[in-house]
Amino acid sequence: MVVRLGRFLAEAKRFAGILAGAWIVGFSLNYFIVPNKIVDGGVTGIAILLHYLLNIPTGWLVLVLNIPIFILGLKKMGTRFLFLSIAGVVAVSSALEFTIGVRPVTQDLLLASIFGGLLTGIGMGIIFRSQGSMGGTDIIALIIKSRFNISVGQVLLAIDAIIFAVAAVLFKPELAMYAIIYMFVATRVVDFVQGGLGHSKAAIIISNHPDKIA
C-alpha cells in the first residue's frame, strides 16, 4: 500500500511538473515570441510560421501537427514516453490558447529573444526534469536515428535550420537571426535547469609511473 502510494505521488509530481513547465512555455511564446514574429525550433516553429500564413491559432496547430508524429512514434518510443509526450503537447497547446490574449511586454526584438529564451528554457527544463517531452521533432529525430544512424542533434539542427531559413524568406533575415539568439538562450537555460550549478569533472591518466603521480 505504501509503495503504491509512493508511486502515485511520484507520478502526480511528474505530471504537475509537466503542466507547470508547459504553461511557462506557452506564456513565454505568447508574451515574447509569437507577437514579434520570432520563430521557435521544431513543430512549434512550424506552427508559428503557419499561424502567420494561415491565421490559425498556434495552440491548435501545435496539437494537430503532433498527431501524425505520435502515430509514427507509437512503436518506437514506448507507451509511457509517448503518453508523457502527449501530456506535454496537450498542456502546451492549452497554455497557448488560454494565454492568447496576453499583451506582449516589449517590441524590442533583442529583449524578446533573450527573455523569451530564458522563460522558455525554464519551462522546457522543468518538463524534461519531470521526464516529459514536447513531442514534435524530438520523436522524428529519434526515429531517424534508429533507422539511419544519424545523431539526434544533427537531425534537430537540420530541421531547425530549414525552419529558420523559411522564416528569413517569409519575414526577413533579421528575425531569423533573433530566433537563433532565442534558441541559444533557451537551450543554455534548459541545461542549467536540468543540471543545476554543480559540475563534476573526471580525468583519466595513463602512465607507467602511477606511484609517483599518486
Secondary structure by P-SEA (a helix, b strand, c coil): caaaaaaaaaaaaaaaaaaaaaaaaaaaaaacccccccccccaaaaaaaaaaaccccaaaaaaaaaaaaaaaacccccaaaaaaaaaaaaaaaaaaaaacccccccccaaaaaaaaaaaaaaaaaaaaaaccccccaaaaaaaaaacccccaaaaaaaaaaaaaaaaaaaccaaaaaaaaaaaaaaaaaaaaaacccbbbbbbbbbcccccccc
